[in-house]
Amino acid sequence: MYKVVVNHEEQHSIWPEDRETPAGWAEAGVVGSKEECLEYIRGAWPDITPLSVRQALAGT
């Protein structure tokens, strides 16, 4: 089983559920099989551009 984790740049990844969430990442509240987690990520993270780049491009 895996969990979905998100960092400060709003980048998503999967991590083994039984392992401690790595520093700099937060749990997104989704746990499931590898495919279930990847399916969630595909829907939740359509633009893989890091947050800081999106903000710079938007002028914020």
DOTIBA-371299 format. One line per 4 residues: number of its first residue (from 0); their letters; for each residue x, y negated, z of N, C-alpha, C, CB. Coordinates in Angstrom, 2 decimals, decimal comma, always signed. Glycine has a CB too. Layout:
NUM	A	X:Y:Z:X:Y:Z:X:Y:Z:X:Y:Z | ...
//
This chain:
0	MYKV	+0,84:+1,19:+0,00:+0,00:+0,00:+0,00:+0,89:-1,24:+0,00:-0,96:+0,00:+1,22 | +0,35:-2,28:-0,63:+1,07:-3,54:-0,77:+0,22:-4,70:-0,27:+1,49:-3,77:-2,23 | +0,87:-5,83:-0,05:+0,16:-7,06:+0,27:+0,67:-8,14:-0,68:+0,37:-7,47:+1,78 | -0,19:-9,11:-0,95:+0,18:-10,23:-1,79:+0,75:-11,32:-0,89:-1,04:-10,76:-2,62
4	VVNH	+1,88:-11,87:-1,30:+2,52:-12,96:-0,56:+2,69:-14,15:-1,49:+3,89:-12,51:+0,04 | +2,71:-15,35:-0,89:+2,81:-16,61:-1,64:+3,86:-17,48:-0,97:+1,43:-17,34:-1,72 | +4,68:-18,17:-1,79:+5,67:-19,07:-1,21:+5,24:-20,53:-1,34:+7,04:-18,86:-1,88 | +6,10:-21,45:-0,90:+5,75:-22,88:-0,90:+5,58:-23,45:-2,30:+6,81:-23,66:-0,16
8	EEQH	+6,07:-22,76:-3,31:+5,91:-23,18:-4,70:+4,66:-22,57:-5,34:+7,14:-22,80:-5,51 | +3,85:-21,91:-4,51:+2,63:-21,23:-4,95:+2,92:-20,08:-5,90:+1,68:-22,21:-5,61 | +4,12:-19,52:-5,80:+4,47:-18,33:-6,57:+3,98:-17,12:-5,79:+6,01:-18,25:-6,84 | +3,47:-16,14:-6,50:+2,91:-14,94:-5,88:+3,81:-13,74:-6,12:+1,50:-14,66:-6,42
12	SIWP	+3,77:-12,81:-5,19:+4,51:-11,56:-5,33:+3,80:-10,49:-4,52:+6,00:-11,73:-4,88 | +4,24:-9,25:-4,68:+3,73:-8,18:-3,83:+4,86:-7,71:-2,93:+3,15:-7,00:-4,68 | +4,48:-7,20:-1,77:+5,43:-6,76:-0,76:+4,84:-5,53:-0,08:+5,74:-7,90:+0,27 | +5,67:-4,56:+0,27:+5,12:-3,39:+0,97:+4,39:-3,82:+2,25:+6,26:-2,40:+1,31
16	EDRE	+3,19:-3,28:+2,42:+2,35:-3,68:+3,56:+3,01:-3,41:+4,90:+1,01:-2,96:+3,49 | +3,79:-2,35:+4,98:+4,37:-1,97:+6,27:+5,68:-2,70:+6,60:+4,63:-0,49:+6,29 | +6,09:-3,61:+5,74:+7,30:-4,38:+5,99:+6,94:-5,80:+6,39:+8,21:-4,39:+4,77 | +7,80:-6,41:+7,19:+7,59:-7,78:+7,63:+7,63:-8,71:+6,42:+8,64:-8,20:+8,69
20	TPAG	+6,73:-9,66:+6,39:+6,70:-10,64:+5,32:+8,02:-11,41:+5,31:+5,50:-11,61:+5,47 | +8,67:-11,54:+4,15:+9,97:-12,21:+4,11:+9,86:-13,69:+4,46:+10,59:-12,06:+2,73 | +10,95:-14,24:+4,98:+11,00:-15,66:+5,33:+10,68:-16,50:+4,11:+12,39:-16,03:+5,90 | +9,90:-17,54:+4,31:+9,53:-18,43:+3,23:+8,29:-18,02:+2,46:+10,66:-18,54:+2,29
24	WAEA	+7,70:-16,90:+2,83:+6,51:-16,38:+2,18:+5,40:-16,24:+3,21:+6,79:-15,03:+1,48 | +4,16:-16,37:+2,76:+2,99:-16,20:+3,63:+2,06:-15,17:+3,01:+2,25:-17,56:+3,85 | +1,38:-14,44:+3,85:+0,42:-13,44:+3,35:-0,79:-14,14:+2,77:+0,00:-12,46:+4,48 | -1,26:-13,67:+1,62:-2,41:-14,26:+0,95:-3,73:-13,62:+1,39:-2,26:-14,12:-0,56
28	GVVG	-3,66:-12,59:+2,22:-4,87:-11,94:+2,71:-5,38:-10,83:+1,82:-5,93:-12,95:+2,87 | -4,56:-10,39:+0,87:-4,96:-9,32:-0,04:-4,05:-8,12:+0,18:-4,91:-9,80:-1,54 | -4,66:-6,96:+0,44:-3,91:-5,72:+0,63:-4,57:-4,67:-0,24:-3,89:-5,28:+2,15 | -3,74:-3,85:-0,89:-4,29:-2,79:-1,73:-3,19:-2,04:-2,44:-5,27:-3,36:-2,75
32	SKEE	-3,58:-1,28:-3,44:-2,59:-0,56:-4,24:-1,78:-1,59:-5,04:-3,28:+0,47:-5,20 | -0,69:-1,14:-5,61:+0,13:-2,04:-6,41:-0,70:-2,66:-7,53:+1,34:-1,28:-7,00 | -1,47:-1,85:-8,23:-2,29:-2,36:-9,33:-3,36:-3,34:-8,84:-2,94:-1,21:-10,08 | -4,00:-3,05:-7,70:-5,01:-3,97:-7,17:-4,39:-5,32:-6,83:-5,67:-3,37:-5,91
36	CLEY	-3,21:-5,30:-6,24:-2,53:-6,55:-5,88:-2,12:-7,32:-7,13:-1,31:-6,26:-5,00 | -1,59:-6,61:-8,11:-1,19:-7,28:-9,36:-2,40:-7,85:-10,09:-0,44:-6,30:-10,26 | -3,52:-7,15:-10,05:-4,75:-7,66:-10,66:-5,19:-8,95:-9,97:-5,86:-6,60:-10,59 | -5,12:-8,97:-8,64:-5,45:-10,19:-7,91:-4,53:-11,34:-8,35:-5,34:-9,96:-6,38
40	IRGA	-3,24:-11,06:-8,43:-2,28:-12,10:-8,81:-2,57:-12,63:-10,21:-0,85:-11,55:-8,74 | -2,90:-11,75:-11,14:-3,22:-12,20:-12,50:-4,37:-13,21:-12,50:-3,58:-10,99:-13,38 | -5,34:-13,02:-11,63:-6,46:-13,95:-11,57:-6,19:-15,19:-10,75:-7,64:-13,26:-11,01 | -5,40:-15,06:-9,71:-5,17:-16,17:-8,78:-4,02:-17,08:-9,21:-4,89:-15,63:-7,41
44	WPDI	-3,17:-16,61:-10,11:-1,97:-17,35:-10,47:-1,83:-17,43:-11,98:-0,72:-16,70:-9,85 | -2,78:-18,10:-12,67:-2,76:-18,13:-14,13:-1,62:-18,98:-14,71:-4,07:-18,65:-14,65 | -1,18:-19,99:-13,97:-0,09:-20,85:-14,42:+1,12:-20,57:-13,54:-0,49:-22,36:-14,38 | +2,12:-19,90:-14,08:+3,26:-19,48:-13,25:+4,30:-20,59:-13,04:+3,93:-18,28:-13,86
48	TPLS	+3,99:-21,79:-13,52:+4,89:-22,91:-13,29:+4,93:-23,22:-11,80:+4,43:-24,15:-14,11 | +6,14:-23,35:-11,21:+6,23:-23,67:-9,78:+5,53:-25,00:-9,45:+7,70:-23,74:-9,36 | +5,02:-25,10:-8,25:+4,28:-26,29:-7,81:+5,09:-27,56:-7,99:+3,87:-26,13:-6,35 | +6,36:-27,56:-7,62:+7,17:-28,77:-7,72:+7,30:-29,24:-9,17:+8,56:-28,53:-7,13
52	VRQA	+7,38:-28,34:-10,11:+7,47:-28,70:-11,53:+6,12:-29,26:-11,99:+7,87:-27,47:-12,39 | +5,02:-28,62:-11,60:+3,70:-29,14:-11,96:+3,51:-30,56:-11,43:+2,58:-28,21:-11,42 | +3,94:-30,78:-10,19:+3,80:-32,11:-9,60:+4,67:-33,14:-10,33:+4,17:-32,06:-8,10 | +5,89:-32,75:-10,68:+6,78:-33,66:-11,39:+6,20:-34,03:-12,76:+8,17:-33,03:-11,56
56	LAGT	+5,64:-33,05:-13,43:+5,04:-33,31:-14,74:+3,80:-34,19:-14,63:+4,68:-32,01:-15,41 | +3,10:-34,08:-13,50:+1,91:-34,89:-13,29:+2,26:-36,28:-12,74:+0,96:-34,17:-12,32 | +3,52:-36,47:-12,39:+3,95:-37,78:-11,88:+3,66:-38,01:-10,42:+3,31:-38,85:-12,66 | +3,46:-36,92:-9,67:+3,18:-37,09:-8,23:+4,40:-36,82:-7,41:+2,05:-36,18:-7,79
//
